[in-house]
Structure formats: structure tokens, C-alpha cells
Amino acid sequence: MRQRGVFIPAVKEDPRDEEAPSAKLLLRAGYISKVHSGVYTYLPLGVMVLRKIETIIREEMNAIGGQELLMPALHPLHLWQKTGRDVSMKDSTYQFEDKAGHKVGLGATHEEVITDLIAGRINSFRDLPLSLYQIQSKFRDEPRAKSGLLRGKEFLMKDMYSFHASQDDCVEYYEKAQKAYHTLFSRCGLKALMVEASGGAFSKEYSHEFMVESVAGEDTVVVCDECSFAQNTEICTLAVGEKCQGCNKGDVRHINAIEVGNIFKLGTRFSDAFHATFTNEDGSSSSLIMGCYGIGVGRLMATIVEAHHDDHGIIWPIEVAPYAVHVVRLSHEQEYVERADEVCKELEDKGIPVLYDDRDDISAGEKLSLSDLLGMPYRIVISKKNKDKIELKRRDSKEGTLGHAREILGHIL
């Protein structure tokens, strides 16, 4: 893709009203644009990153039997009234009347809608287990909207719901989801801790949150470096330096972390409210046992930036980068134009996505600074200074490699 035709409204200065590095960098680099507090537009490069993340999510959810659907964002309030969450979540949800006088709300979560869908449509134990997911916008009246995509009022989320005939089956699927989440976050370039936490408004059982250590994180997590013990401070009473209650060897420490996903065992709370039952093998009737599995897609994008950046800009992991290679041409003489065209064609013929800075009215310094800010995994510089050679530099490396095109291109991917 020629950069001349790509909408990248990058700016040199940090936005004044943002503190989180991810918000500053995504705004400066032209991946997102702020509409107002907690609400953002994803620009073309931002959409490309989102689609890469969504592809990873779909592949991992499909691999454990998830089926994708798409539910509405506008909910009739009588569904929320069945669980009492029209009242218990009133402070964090958007509720109003439409012109016909119907009470409606914008979906902050979809347990009621999915359970209403399933009630009456799952009749037998033979129809179970079932797992359905969507990737869709959610709305929460967040009074502390800040940090860009890390805490918004409108945000993109993957939410999956599973339905089971027995608690054992639910636990088995829950463990599959845990493994899928670890794989998913690893593919996004993140090391996520699985943290025990309160079920909150969703479940009486402990839930599990997937946390990425970060100075920008608003959550405090108690961890042990000797074992996998990790608990949210909401439920953990251990102080820094005390012995881990998991292994009784290591001393626990506190870290700041960003929550990128969570999973809950919902039990029968929602199926009871909607009379969502099925017939057992012996002919008796039971309530469906449910699980819930969420990932904030936009928040995940921002967390990747929090984990992968330096003073010059973003450093995208290869699986989520909008382009794998940024070809930067620093001379407009015909010889170098032709060389850049040939390099781009060879890369694209190999199926490697390329962004080609073909602009002639921008200085070399500006081009290289923008390339660092945008953060593609590889950069190829074609310039008069390098004569018949090209320079390849990984974005996460300080040093580049100079060589002839055929030799250099063999080092990519």
C-alpha cells in the first residue's frame, strides 16, 4: 500500500488531556481519534490492528467450539428487569425511553439477551454443550473515562457464553477457555497472568481475570514469583513480603496490571431468571448451567501498545501489526524509485503486507520519525546514501543491517 493514499493524520505533539502512553501514541500516530471523553473513532490503521486481533480471537474461540453470532446493542429493559440488573447496574448503564414509550437500554453486557435467546430453544441434554460468542460494541456510563481505550464509555468486546448440562462439563469447558485465553494473549505479544478475583455482579463464585503487568494498570494484583499464585487485592489479604499461600515458599509482591479478559462460572443465575431449562436423560428438567468469557478488544489493542513501545513510538508484534514492513524511500531519483517498487513487489508477492512511503515532499527525518511512531515490525530504507544496497531494521532493535535486496529480504519473516 502506497502511503500517499493512506489516511494517517499523525501529529508531532502528545495530546494534552491523555496520560497513558498507549493513548498518546495511538492518537499521535493516527490509529484513533478522540470524539469526546471515553469515545473514539478507529482510523484506517487502527481498524487494521483491530481486525488482526479479532482474527486471533475468532480462531481461538472457534478452536474450542465457539460459534459466532451478533446480538443487538439496544435492549428492551424488561429483559434486565428479570434479573434486577436494571436497578443494580443503573449507575453504569444507559437507560431511556424510545419515542414509542418503550423502556430500553444500551447493552453493557449480554447475559440477559443470550439467555432469552436460548430459553425454549435448547430442549434436551443432547443439544448441549453449546458455546456462542460475538464481537460487538458495549456501552457503560463510565464516570472515570480516561487512559484512551483502556477505560471508555463505548468499547468493543468479545463476549462468549457457554451452556452445559452438568457442573463437571462446565468446569471442563472453563479450563479449555483458560488455555485458549493464554494462547490468544501470547499470540498478541502479551504475557497474561490468570488472577483469581471476585465474581462481582455476575457470579457468587470466584472469577478469573487475565492481567498484564503495566505501570498504566489500575488493578493491583498479589503475585508470587515462585509459583502461579495470583489474586486480586479485592479478595487477597496477604501483605507484601508475606509467604505465598499457594506454595508457601516465595514472598508475595504487589503489581499494577491491566485487565484484558475475564471468565466467570455463572451457574444457573440467569437461566433460572429466564426459565431456561432442558430435559435430562432420565426425563427430569434442569436449569442450564452457564459460563461467560469476555475480552475487551480495544483495551487489548491499547495494552499491546502499553507493553510494546519506546520513546520513539509503537512497536507492534508481528501478528497484530497493520503492515509487517514499512518501506521508506528517501530519494526521489528514478533509480531509487524503481528499486523501492521492486522491493515492495517482491514482498507482496510473498504475501508480506507492505506500507510504502512514496512521498516526495517530506524530509528524510520526518519520514524516519513517523516510521518509528507507526511501529511496523520491520523497516526497509532505500536511499542514495546506501547506493545499491538497502537497510533492514527491526523496530525493536537499535541496529540495522545493510545489504543487497535479495540477501536482506531473506531475513524478513
N, C-alpha and C positions, 0 to 999 in steps of 0.2 A: 504494500500500500504506500503510495506516494504521500509524504507528509503535507505537501502543499494543499492537498484536498481533504485533509482530516481536520475536524473541528477540535482544536486543542487550545482553549483560551487560558493558557498558562500566564501566571503573573510572578514578578520577582519578589514581592514582599509578602511576609506572613500576614494572614488576616488578623486584625486586632482583637476580635472577640472569640478567638479559639485558643485553647491551651494545649490540648492533646496533640502530640506530634503527628498522629495519623490524620487528624482534621486539617492541620496546617498544610501537610504535604499533599493530601488528596485535593484540597481546594486550590493550592498554588499550581499543581501540575495539571489542573483541568480535568480531573476524573469526576468530580462532583461540583455542584453549585448550590449555595445556600438560598432557599426560598424565604424561610424565616426560622425562628428558633425550633429546632428539632425536626425540620422538614427539608429534604434535599432532593435536587434533581441529579440523576446519574447521567453524565455526559457520555459520548460515544466510547471513550477508552474505559470509563467506569463500567459501562454495560458489558463490555468485552470481558472484564475481570469477573463480574457477576456471573456471566454465562459459563465461564470456566469453572467457577466454584459450584454452580448449580449442576453442571455435568458430573462433577465428582460426587456430589450429594446423591444425585439420581442413580449413579452406578452403584454406590454402596448401599442405598436403600433397596434398590431392585435386587441386589445380590442376596438380601435376607428376606426376600419375598414381598417387599412393599409394592403396592400398586398406586400409581399416581391418579389423583382426581383434582378438581378445583372447586372449592366451595365459595359462596358469596361473602363479600366483606360486609354487606348490610344485613343485619339480623333482626327478625321480629323479636321484640322484647319478651314476648310470652315464653320463648324458649329459655331465656335467662331466668325468668321467674320460677321455672320448675326446679331450679337448683338454688334459688335465693341469691344468685350472684348479680342480679340487677341491683341489689342493695349492698351486698358485701364488697362488690367491686365498683360501686357507684363513683367513688372519688377518682378512679383511674380510667374510667371509660367514657366514651361519648354517647350520650343518650338524648333522644329528642323525638318529636312527633313529625311525621311527614304531612303533606298537605291534605291527606285524607283523614288525618287524625289518628293514624296508627302509631303506636309507640315502637320505635326502632332504635338500634344501636350499631355502631361500627365495631366490627369484631376485634377484640383484643386477644382472643383465643377462640378455639372452635370445638371444645368438648361437647357443648350443647348441640351444635349443628350436626356434628358427625354422629352423635348418639341418636338423635332424632331420625337421621337418615337410616341408621342400621336397625332401629326398633321396628319389628314387623317384617324385616327383610332377611334376617337371619333366623331360621326356624329350627334348625337341627344341629346337633353336635357334629354332624357330617359337614356342615358349612364352615367349621372352624378348624384351625385358627385363620384369622383374616387380618391383614395389615394394610392400611390406606394412608397415603400422605399427600401433601400439597406443598407448593412453594407460592406464597401469596403475601400481600401487604396486610399488616396488622396496625391497629390504632390504639394508642394509650395516651391519656391526658397527663403526660409526664410533667410535673411541676419543676423538675430539675433537669430539663433537657439541656445537655451540654456534651462536650467532647465529640462533636461531629456525629458519625454513625454509631458511636458506642452507646449513646443514650438518646433516642429520638422519640418523637410523637407518632410518626408514621415510619414503619420499618418492614423490611422484607424478612419473612421467616419460613423455614421448613418445619411443618408440624406433622407428625405421624401418629396414628392411633392404631393400637392392636387390640384384637378381641379374641378371647380364649374361653374354653370350656372348663378349664381347671387352673388352680393356682400354680401347680407344677409347670403346666405348659406356659403360663405367663412368665414365670421365673426363667424358664429355658429361653424364651424369646428375648427377654430383658437382657440376658447375658450375651445373646447374639448381637443385640443392638449396641451393647457396650464395646464389643470388639470392632463392630463396624464403625463406631464413632472414633475409636483410636486410629483406625486405618484412614478414615476420612480426614481427620485433622493432620495426620502425618503427611498425607498427600498434599495438603495445603501448606506444608512447611512449618507446622507448629508442633510443639511438644505440649500436649494437653494432659493435665492431671485429672483423674477422676476423684471427685471430692464428695464425701457424704454431707448431706445438707437436710434441712427441714423440708417437709413436703408442702409447707405453707398453705395457701388457699386451695391447693389441688389435691393433696393427699395427706392422711394422718401418718403414713409410713415415711421413713427416710427416703429422700430422693437422692439422685446423684447429679452433680454439676460437673461439667468439663471446663477446667480453668487453665488459662495460660498466664504464667507469671509475667508481670509487667508493672512498671512504675506508674502507668496510667490506670491500673486496675483499681476499682472502687471496693472490691471484696477483699477481706482478709482471710487467709487460709492458714491453718495449722498443718505443717508438714513434717515428716521425718525423712532424713536423707538415707537412713539405713534400711527402710522398707517402703512399701507403697501407701502407708498411712497418710491420709489427708482428710481433714474435716473443716467445714465452715465454722467460723467462730460463733455462729448462732447456736450451735449445738455442742461445741467443744469447750471444755473448761480448763484445758491444760494451759499453763503459762510457759513463756519462752524459757528454755533450758530444762524443763521437766522431762522425765523419761517418757518415751513413746509408749502408749498403752497397747499398741499393736505388736511391737517386737520386744519391748522392754530393754532395748539396747541403746538406740540413738536418743539424743536430746531433740525435742521438737523446736521448730522455729516458725515465725510468722512471715508470710509473704503477701504482697499485694498481687492481685490477679484479676484478669478479665474473664467473665463467664461467656463462653462461646456456644455452650449447649447444655441441655439438661434432659434427664429422663425420670419418669415417675411411674410407680405402680399405683394406678388409680383404683384398683379393686372394683367394687360394684357401686360406688357412689353415684356415678352418672347413669349407669344402666338401671339402677333402682328408680331414679327420678323419672326416667322415661319409659319404665316398664319394658326394657329391652331384655327379653328372655329367649331361651332356646330350650328345646326338648332333649333331655338326656337319652342315653341308650336304653335305660330302663323305663322310659316314658314319663319321668318326672320333669318338672320345669325348674330352671335355674336362671339367675341373672348372669348376663355376660360379664366376664372379668376383663378389665381393660388396662392398657398401658399407654403412656404418652411420651413422645420423644421429640424434642424441639431443638432447632438450631437457628440462631439469628444470622441470616445470610449477609446482610450489610455489616453487622457487627463483626462477623468473621473476616470480611474484607478489611475492615479497619484494624482488626487485631493482627492480621498478617503484616500490615504496614508498621504497627507498633513494634512487632518482633523483628522486622527486616527493613531497617533504614539506617542512614548515617547522616552526617552533617550536610551532605550534598543532595540527598533526596531518597526516593524509594528504592528498594532492592527486591524486586518481585521474584519469588520462587518460580521455577520454570513451568510448573503445571497450571499456574493461575495467571501468568503474565499475559497481557493483551497481545504482545508480539514477543517471539523468542529472541529476535535480533533487531538491533537498531543500526542501520547502515547510515553513516554520516559522511556526506561528501563535502569537502572543504574547498574544492576548486571547481570553477565552472568551465574550465577549458575542456574541449571536446574529448581529449584522451581520457580524462578522469570521469567525465560523464559516461562514456562508453564502458569504462571499467566498472563503475558503480552499477550500471544497468546489467552487466554480465554477472556480477556477484549476486545481485538480487534475483535474477532469473535462475541461477544455479541453486540458490537456497530454496526458492519457491518450488522449483521442480522436484526438490527432495521433500516437499511438504512442510518446510520450516517457515512459519509466519514471519514476515519481514515488514518493518516500518522503515521507509527510505526517506531521509531528509534531503530532498532535492531542491531546496530553496536556495536561490542565488542572492537574495537581498538581505541575508542575515550573516553577521560576523561569525568567524570560527569559534570565538569564545562563547558567544551566545548559544551556538548550536551544541557545543560540548556541555555547557552548563545545563541546558534543557534536557539533554540526553541523560545526564546523571539524575536530574529531578524526576524524569519519567520512569526510570528504573528498569528498563528491559534487561533480561539476564546477560545478554551479550551485546557488545558494541563493536562494529567494524568501522574504522576510519580510513577513508580514501582521500589522500591529499597529495599535493605537489611535493611537499617535504619528504614523503615516503617514496617518491618516484614510482617504480614499477611494483612496489610491494604494498601490502595493506596491513593495518594494525588491528589485531583482535584483542579485546579486553573484556574479561568478565566483570560484571557490575560489582561483584563482591570482592574483587581483587584490586590491589593498588597498581600492579604492574601489567603491561600489555605485552603481546607477542607480535613481532614483526616478521613477515614472510610473504612468499608468493601466494596468490589466491588459492590455488589448488591445495597447497600444503596447509594453509590456515583454515580453510573451510572444513577440512577433515577433522578439526578439533571441536567442531560445534555439534553438540548432542551426540 
